[in-house]
Amino acid sequence: MRRYIISSPLFEVVKFVHCFDIILIRSAMELLKKLKRSKGFIAGVVLTATAFLFIRARTNDQYFEISKNLDVYANILKELNTYYVDPIEPGKLVKTGVDAMLEDLDPYTNYITESDIEEYEFMTTGKYGGIGANMHRKGEDIYIGDVYENSPAQKAGLHPGDMVETIDNQLVKGKSIDDLGLLLKGSPGTQITMKIKDAFTHTVSQKIITRSEIEISSVPYASLIGPGNNIAYVRLTQFTQGCAHQVKDAYDSLQKVQPALKGLVLDLRNNPGGLLEEAVAICNIFVDKGQLVVSTKGKIADLDREYKTQGPVWNKTLPLTVLVNHSSASASEIVAGTMQDLDRGVIIGERSYGKGLVQVQHPLGFNARLKLTIARYYTPSGRCIQALDYTHRNADGSVGYIPDSLKKSYKTKDGRTVLSGGGIAADVSVKDEPVSSIAITLYTKNYLFDYATEYASKHTLIVTADKFNLSDGEFNDFAKWLENKDYSYKTETEAGLDSLKKMAIKEKYYDDAKDAFETLQNKLSHDKKQDLIKNKTQVKQMLENEIASRYYYTRGRIAQSMQYDKEVDRALALIAQPAEYETILKPGK
């Protein structure tokens, strides 16, 4: 919620300049702190004089450039506000300008405005005030998407597929998802009134829902898996405050059910990261107290840190597998990299994203913040896994991957070779099957979502998510339902032919090759029904997953998907073969 209501556009200009003043003052304060730590009064005086002479000689020009350009920037805003033909939004213009400035750096250095604070806090805490449901658009209409288990939305009887007509007497048709988020979120205990058209009965009713603090668990699913139900599996989706306790509690609970555990699986796939301290605490679940997990090094040496495990280990001997993919980043890579460097666990899946940068946030005043990159982090072996080189951009401004020739070799605890500069390479590579064009189209056009709503309206109950599957007859019903739906799309080959055709027209070759193009076009044109049959397994799995979520929420999605999870299957197979597990971790023995 906004704390200030600003009527004068010039206030936005003053606010912007003030934010930059804070950055300059902070730089001076850092210098004074260093001088105060100097030993001896005379040494302090000499150091102070020398430092200021050096800074004056070196930075006067730089600070003058900053001051000059801030003055120019402020004057531009004033001129626009006074003379531009239409009213302007200073806050929006400034945000656009700052974002463009930061675009020359890395994508993790961001200006966070007052209106963005709540969203940013949600990313680090997993908590917000709201009703516990998200929305999605279909054309101009707004529908309830996922509903969180035990949320105010669920208790009020909302379910996916309900159409939203009004929120607090405001028509929502045509509104953006961001605008809807502002209407739905609010302080816990406040009420919201929604007019809803029920997806099952098609009746319209008014719902009065009391907002509460919604906490999205970072551990949405944990279970005993494997033929003997003796492998403890935990899925971690983000590194928010307290997530290490959630992971440890999950393993504790599973061990109470099955004291004779044979192995552990930690699933970090699609986990974008989060808090560094939580990554260190999660490593502590598997390695002893006092173990170096990660070190950070940046421009300011006094801010360099070493992070070591602080508490007793939960279990350091059970076989451990860590699942990663290309969307596993940042804190996920700290955990995976530490387990790999210490030869504590086997990494399974795809090469991780490769984010080896550390950010902190600084207040700028007026409830705005700057999240900026201050250091690179290094795993216990000493490697930095940053994959993209933002320091050296290409001539067109694009960023390239660090070439193999610049990657350095490091050694794990037991002597295995690992490389820097390209994410965490899996010890056991498992490639995911590419998603077909027809599956993507059915998903993006909401046909999987809509059919799941229809299925749920006709089936009060289904079996448990881990056992739920559609029969061939039920899938055929879905295929018939699709017959009158428009899900046309172009295959990659057809799109490539279109590009070639445009190039031929541009270069004036098309008329001579027109017949050949048309013949090739006819041969390549796809049959949607045949594509559905060809990709039946993939489409069927996606539809089953959507249906399972209607009955068992997020945990249902995960449980149902594990029936055909190749990475999990590989982890189970590896834990069942101790000799192979040991060979991967200690290949020379």
Summary of the structure (lengths in Angstrom):
residues: 589
radius of gyration: 28.2
end to end distance: 60.2
largest distance: 89.8
contacts: 1728
relative contact order: 0.08
helix: 45%
strand: 19%
